[in-house]
Amino acid sequence: MTALVGTAAWTSEPANRETVLALWAKSGTPIEALRAEQEGQSFQRRYSPLLDEFFVERYRATVQESRELGLQKLWAPYDAGNRPIVR
């Protein structure tokens, strides 16, 4: 968690924006495309590590959309001990 929150804090700093984009561009996506995708976006808001109501609702919506697409059987669920749950 310390690394996740630290990375989110560093990424959120406006002074680091170009460095963040340059790091992401190393994955093969042109930096111009990354800039266009992130244009007008607040990195502080977009990459917040907070598990707030918006975050939870987005996951609920994603789960519902996955159910509608019939994808629920594509991935096996795991328990807290990292063991597959047999259904």
C-alpha positions as CSV (number, residue, x, y, z in Angstrom):
1,M,0.0,0.0,0.0
2,T,2.8,2.4,0.8
3,A,4.2,2.0,-2.8
4,L,0.7,2.4,-4.3
5,V,-0.1,5.6,-2.3
6,G,3.4,7.0,-2.9
7,T,3.2,6.4,-6.6
8,A,-0.3,8.0,-6.7
9,A,1.0,11.0,-4.8
10,W,4.0,11.4,-7.2
11,T,1.8,10.9,-10.3
12,S,-0.6,13.5,-9.0
13,E,2.0,16.2,-8.9
14,P,1.5,18.5,-11.9
15,A,5.3,19.0,-12.1
16,N,5.6,15.2,-12.8
17,R,3.0,15.0,-15.6
18,E,5.4,14.9,-18.5
19,T,7.7,12.4,-16.8
20,V,4.7,10.2,-16.1
21,L,3.6,10.3,-19.7
22,A,7.2,9.6,-20.8
23,L,7.3,6.5,-18.5
24,W,4.0,5.3,-19.8
25,A,5.2,5.8,-23.4
26,K,7.9,3.2,-22.8
27,S,5.1,0.6,-23.0
28,G,4.8,1.3,-26.7
29,T,2.0,3.8,-26.8
30,P,3.1,7.0,-28.5
31,I,3.4,9.9,-26.0
32,E,1.2,12.0,-28.3
33,A,-1.6,9.5,-27.9
34,L,-1.1,9.4,-24.1
35,R,-1.2,13.2,-24.0
36,A,-4.4,13.3,-26.1
37,E,-6.1,10.7,-23.8
38,Q,-5.2,12.5,-20.7
39,E,-5.9,16.0,-22.0
40,G,-8.1,18.0,-19.6
41,Q,-7.9,15.2,-17.0
42,S,-6.7,15.8,-13.4
43,F,-4.1,13.2,-12.5
44,Q,-4.8,13.9,-8.9
45,R,-8.5,13.0,-9.4
46,R,-8.0,10.2,-11.9
47,Y,-5.2,8.3,-10.1
48,S,-6.4,8.8,-6.6
49,P,-5.9,5.7,-4.4
50,L,-9.1,6.5,-2.4
51,L,-11.7,3.8,-2.4
52,D,-14.6,6.3,-2.3
53,E,-18.2,6.0,-3.3
54,F,-17.4,6.8,-7.0
55,F,-14.8,4.0,-7.0
56,V,-17.2,1.5,-5.5
57,E,-20.0,2.5,-7.9
58,R,-17.7,2.1,-10.9
59,Y,-16.9,-1.5,-9.9
60,R,-20.6,-2.2,-9.4
61,A,-21.3,-0.9,-12.9
62,T,-18.4,-3.0,-14.3
63,V,-19.7,-6.1,-12.6
64,Q,-23.2,-5.5,-14.0
65,E,-21.8,-4.9,-17.5
66,S,-19.8,-8.1,-17.3
67,R,-22.9,-10.1,-16.3
68,E,-24.8,-8.6,-19.2
69,L,-21.9,-9.7,-21.5
70,G,-21.9,-13.2,-20.0
71,L,-18.3,-12.9,-18.9
72,Q,-18.7,-14.0,-15.3
73,K,-17.4,-17.6,-16.1
74,L,-14.3,-16.3,-17.9
75,W,-12.4,-15.7,-14.6
76,A,-12.4,-18.0,-11.6
77,P,-13.0,-16.4,-8.2
78,Y,-10.5,-16.8,-5.4
79,D,-10.9,-16.8,-1.6
80,A,-8.9,-14.7,0.8
81,G,-6.2,-17.4,0.9
82,N,-5.7,-17.2,-2.8
83,R,-7.4,-20.6,-3.5
84,P,-9.9,-21.0,-6.4
85,I,-13.5,-21.2,-5.3
86,V,-15.0,-24.3,-6.8
87,R,-18.6,-23.8,-7.9
